[in-house]
Amino acid sequence: MATQTKRATIYFDPNLHKALQLKAVETSRSVSELVNKAVREALSEDVEDLLAFEERADEALVSYEQMIKRLKKDGRI
């Protein structure tokens, strides 16, 4: 079963485009494969973040001032 793909035009910074081309050659992959993988990973991170937000939705809110005091007390700042 063939994977369906959609065509899109993306404008890259020239240096980024050159780096993608070099990586594609070095890894024997296409620029499209590299970009698809990077976008998948970025979207996957977004899903993880959203799930974390959902899991913590019922936690009590902490004010900025409370957080600063807590960080100072713990020696983190």
URWO-V860238 format. One record per residue. N is the residue number from 1. RES is the residue in one small letter. PHI is phi as a letter, one per 20 degrees, with the letter a starting at -180 (999 if undefined). PSI is psi as a letter, one per 30 degrees, with the letter a starting at -180 (* if undefined). D_CENTER is the distance of its C-alpha to the mean C-alpha in whole Angstrom. Layout:
BEGIN
N/RES/PHI/PSI/D_CENTER + N/RES/PHI/PSI/D_CENTER
END
This chain:
BEGIN
1/m/999/k/29 + 2/a/f/k/27 + 3/t/f/k/24 + 4/q/e/k/24 + 5/t/c/l/22 + 6/k/d/k/21 + 7/r/e/k/22 + 8/a/b/l/20 + 9/t/d/k/21 + 10/i/c/k/18 + 11/y/d/j/19 + 12/f/d/l/18 + 13/d/g/k/19 + 14/p/g/e/22 + 15/n/f/e/20 + 16/l/f/e/17 + 17/h/f/e/19 + 18/k/f/e/21 + 19/a/f/e/19 + 20/l/f/e/17 + 21/q/f/e/21 + 22/l/f/e/22 + 23/k/f/e/19 + 24/a/f/e/20 + 25/v/f/e/24 + 26/e/f/f/23 + 27/t/d/g/22 + 28/s/l/h/24 + 29/r/c/l/21 + 30/s/e/l/21 + 31/v/g/e/18 + 32/s/g/e/18 + 33/e/f/e/17 + 34/l/f/e/14 + 35/v/f/e/13 + 36/n/g/e/13 + 37/k/f/e/11 + 38/a/f/e/8 + 39/v/f/e/8 + 40/r/g/e/9 + 41/e/f/e/6 + 42/a/f/e/3 + 43/l/f/e/6 + 44/s/f/e/7 + 45/e/f/e/5 + 46/d/f/e/6 + 47/v/f/e/10 + 48/e/f/e/10 + 49/d/f/e/10 + 50/l/f/e/12 + 51/l/f/e/14 + 52/a/f/e/15 + 53/f/f/e/16 + 54/e/f/e/18 + 55/e/f/f/20 + 56/r/d/g/20 + 57/a/g/e/22 + 58/d/e/f/25 + 59/e/f/l/25 + 60/a/f/k/27 + 61/l/f/k/26 + 62/v/d/k/26 + 63/s/f/l/27 + 64/y/g/e/26 + 65/e/f/e/29 + 66/q/f/e/29 + 67/m/f/e/26 + 68/i/f/e/28 + 69/k/f/e/31 + 70/r/f/e/29 + 71/l/f/e/27 + 72/k/f/e/30 + 73/k/f/e/32 + 74/d/e/f/30 + 75/g/m/g/30 + 76/r/e/f/27 + 77/i/c/*/27
END
